Amino acid sequence: MKKLIIINGPNLNLLGKRETNIYGNLSFTEFFDTIVKKYPSVSLEHFQSNVEGELIDKIQEVGFSYDGIILNAAAYTHTSVGIGDAVKAITTPVVEVHISNTFSREEFRHQSYISPNAKGVVLGFGLQSYELAIQSFMD
């Protein structure tokens, strides 16, 4: 059984409440419950923090023992050299995920410090972006 973790960054705890035109009406917990049921052959966990250092700590904690990390660092994607360095330092493959199409948004969102060291990037498919990332780890 593959062991995967979804790591979510700042403000993703507000899914279902904030900017529903971009992020939808489901909370992440509601969505997570559906994907756990949909992928019973995968051991799925999730972690969310609004604090950059806590995200780095979690990446380092699981980055040598899990089969995959699905990382939505949210705004830190575009600003955090530290998170980018953490992804580079670990052996667990990382798929960078974004709910929105970051290239259709403000120009500063076109830069990612994670992408250069990620296995792949999925963006713009709403919450389904997470499912596509899970599928990328299924052999």
N, C-alpha and C positions, 0 to 999 in steps of 0.2 A: 504494500500500500504506500503510495506516494505521500510524503508529508510536506504540505505547503502552508505558508503563512501569508496572509494579506496584511501589509503594513500601510496604514493610512496616516497622512500628515494633517496639518492644521485645517480646521474648519470642516473637515469631513464628518465630524460628529454632529454637524447640523444638517446632514442630508435629510431631505424630506421637508425641511423648514426653510432653507435658504435658497434663493434664486431657483425656484422650482421649474422655471422655464428652461434652465440650463441643466439642472441636476435631478429633476424629477420629484415625485411625491413620496417615494419610499425612504424610510430611514435605512441606514446601513445594516442595522440589526435585522430588520425585516427582510432585506435582500439577502443577507448572509444566511439566514435560516432557510431560504429557498434553494440556495446553491449547495448547502450541506446535504439537503435531501436529494438534489439533482445529481450530485457526484458522490454516491455512497462509497465508491472504491478509492476515494481520496480522503486523507486525514487533513482537514482544513481548520485553521485557526485564524484569528484576526487580532490586530493590535492597532490602536489609534492614539496619537498624541499630538498636542499642539506645540510641543516643546522639541526643538531641533535635537538637542543632546539625547533626549529619551529615544528618539527615532534611531540615532546613531548607535546607542547602546543596544537596542533591540536587533538591529542589523548585525552587529558584532556577535551578539548572543546566539543567534540562530544561523549565522552565516557560514558555519563549517559542519553543520549536522543535519540541516533540512535539505529536501530535494529541490526546493524552489521557494523564492520570495517573489510575491507580487507587490510591487511598491508604487503607491500613489503618494508621492511626497508633496503633492499639491503645490502651493506657492514656493515651498523650499526647493522644488525642482529647478527653479530658475535663479536661485540665489545662494544655495548651499554647496560650497566647495567641500565642506565637511561630509555631507551625505554622499556626494559623488566619490570622495576618497574612501568612505566606508564600503561602498559598493565595489570599488576597485580592489580593496584589501581582502575580501572574502572569497571563498571558493564556491559557495552556493550560487547557482545562476539566478539572476534577477530579471524579471520582466517589468518594465516601467509601464504604468497604466495611468490614463487620464480619462475622465468621464466625458469631458468636452473635447472638441477639436481645438487644441491650444493654438494652432496656426491660423484659426479664424478669429482669434481674440487679439488682445493688445500685443504689440511687437515684443515687449519684454518676455512674453510667454513663449516665444519661439526658440529661446535658448534653454538647453537642458544640461545640467552638470551630471546627470545620471546616464543618459543615453549612450555616451561613448563606452561605457563599461557594462551595459545591459545586454542580456541575451536577445532582447527584442523590445519593441515599443508598440503598445496598442492604445489608440486614442480616438475619441470622437464617436464611440458607439454607446454612449450612456453607460448604465451599469453593466450592460453586456460586455463592455471592455474587460471586466474582471473575468467573465466566463471564457472569453477568448484567450485570456492569459492562462487560465487553468488548463484549457485544452492544449495549449502549447507545451505543457509538461507531460501530457499523456502520450505514452509510446505505444 
